[in-house]
């Protein structure tokens, strides 16, 4: 299950603090000064094994002439339009304000499930005062203290229930079958995503023009040729936030994230003349965070003057920039000339198979004994770490659980060693692999 949860409200009620609490990072800047969050932040929340996207927004101020507050209003409205669940954050210590009342009208127009989240409720006496927020007319209210996490568990339980309901409705509406692989094409604007899909389908399924941002939405196409069946999802280009001027481009970013959540394998397309840049790495990180299979496509290969080692050198540069996740297929294609586009499909199907690969517990433990014998686990503080056994968890993507006496003492270097050895033994190319170490 996937979905989008938008955190909204007027300035300085603790939205970014709640965002950081839910995603487990400090990506969003937190400050007592109102208006600190001027753009949206996207992150993944995992609640009891259910993952979804959380969007942090700037403070909504109605009727302001301030250029930044005007831009924030537009961004908040876009986030509301794409959200499956809305968390309307308020401040119990300030109470109901005129800005809150004005924003309630906007929330009702959104037509989405709204949970009123009363923040900064960190004493029993404040629980009584929060009842005033029922006056907004929304049925569900949760008292929390975002800074400590108090009360967020009950709130998240309800969020997951609502996302499950929304997910069932979406799946029924889109008619996408679970057992058919879903591939999406993502990348910066104007790298050739729609041209690639049109080349595969042999028809002008998507509008193609040499103007960045032509594709405004995510399109689903069922591919059924040459004994291969899967969905292709074309998305709007993801561009750097500093370069996004049209509101519709913000909307496209949201749709691209939604497409990632729906797909199994992502084609990350890069323009050969531009090479891999920071924004491409951000796109790859988005896919990895959502545990998607990845195939890197270096497009417009027909436009490059080639020397003996051009392909090898570029591939090496890409892998260096992607480190430590380097076990990923990289293909040099031309959507115009249709060079290697069918190879791209075959590779994506291989990655999809890798996503679904299951290894028996007995085979894994035989492998584990060999790799530990080859390179023993370093002791820490005079204590010897012992991994007793491991198993693959019954999850949609590969997750391996290691049971040991002191899981916190296994260092990152040894974890990387285990992952490298696992990838050498079993074909998990293009797939993010997760290791979980538990005390036993």
Protein Blocks (a to p, Z undefined) as FASTA:
>chain_A
ZZddddeddehiopmmmmmmmnopakbacdfbghklmcdcdddddeehiacddddddddd
ehiabfklmmmmmmmmmmmmmpmbdcddddfknopafklmmmmmmmmmnopacddddehi
abfklmmmmmmmmmnopabdcdddfknopoklmmmmmmmmmmmmmmmmmmmmnopafklc
cdddeddehiopmmmmmmmnopafbacdfbehkambdcdddddeehiacddddddddddf
klpmbfklmmmmmmmmmmmmmpmbdcddddfklopafklmmmmmmmmmnopacddddehk
lmpccdfklmmmmmmmmmmmmpmblbbcdddddfklopoklmmmmmmmmmmmmmmpccdf
klmmmmmmmmmmmmccddeehiacddfbdcdddbfbdcdddddfblmlpcfklmmmmmmm
mmmmpccehiacddddddZZ
